[in-house]
């Protein structure tokens, strides 16, 4: 089992939110003809790829509520 810190989990979550939002809004994947599971799977796959590239130690994540919500947006 992998040891995943809370910081890494939050970073993965933030990347997933961004990639998922892009998948929903891009016209090619935004159509109803593309199944939701396909969008979610591709989002998770791209998130894993991007997460492995990003240096989690170099990213500072705010601990306060409002700056964190603004980061998610």
C-alpha positions in Angstrom: 0.0 0.0 0.0 1.2 3.5 -0.8 1.8 6.1 1.8 -0.1 9.1 0.7 0.1 12.3 2.8 -2.8 14.6 3.2 -0.9 17.2 1.2 -0.5 14.8 -1.8 -4.2 13.8 -1.5 -5.3 17.5 -1.6 -3.0 18.1 -4.6 -4.4 15.1 -6.4 -8.0 16.4 -5.7 -7.2 19.9 -7.0 -5.7 18.5 -10.2 -8.7 16.2 -10.6 -11.1 19.0 -10.2 -9.3 21.1 -12.8 -9.0 18.2 -15.3 -12.6 17.1 -14.7 -13.8 20.7 -15.3 -11.9 20.8 -18.5 -13.4 17.5 -19.6 -16.9 18.7 -19.0 -16.5 22.0 -20.8 -14.5 21.0 -23.8 -16.9 20.7 -26.7 -15.6 17.2 -27.8 -16.2 15.6 -24.4 -19.1 17.9 -23.3 -21.7 16.2 -25.5 -24.2 13.9 -23.9 -23.1 11.1 -26.3 -19.8 10.7 -24.4 -20.7 8.6 -21.3 -20.0 10.0 -17.8 -17.8 7.0 -16.9 -15.6 7.7 -19.9 -15.2 11.3 -18.9 -14.4 10.4 -15.3 -12.0 7.7 -16.4 -10.1 9.9 -18.8 -10.1 12.6 -16.1 -8.6 10.2 -13.6 -6.0 8.9 -16.1 -4.9 12.4 -17.0 -4.8 13.4 -13.3 -2.5 10.4 -12.5 -0.3 11.5 -15.4 -0.1 15.1 -14.3 0.2 14.2 -10.6 3.3 12.1 -11.4 4.8 15.2 -13.1 4.1 17.8 -10.5 6.5 18.1 -7.6 4.2 18.0 -4.6 6.9 19.6 -2.3 7.0 22.8 -4.5 3.3 23.4 -4.2 1.9 25.3 -1.3 -1.7 24.7 -0.4 -3.5 27.2 1.8 -4.9 25.9 5.1 -7.6 28.5 5.5 -11.0 27.9 4.1 -11.5 30.9 1.8 -8.2 30.8 0.0 -8.6 27.0 -0.5 -12.1 27.5 -2.0 -10.6 30.2 -4.3 -7.9 27.7 -5.3 -10.5 25.1 -6.2 -12.4 27.6 -8.4 
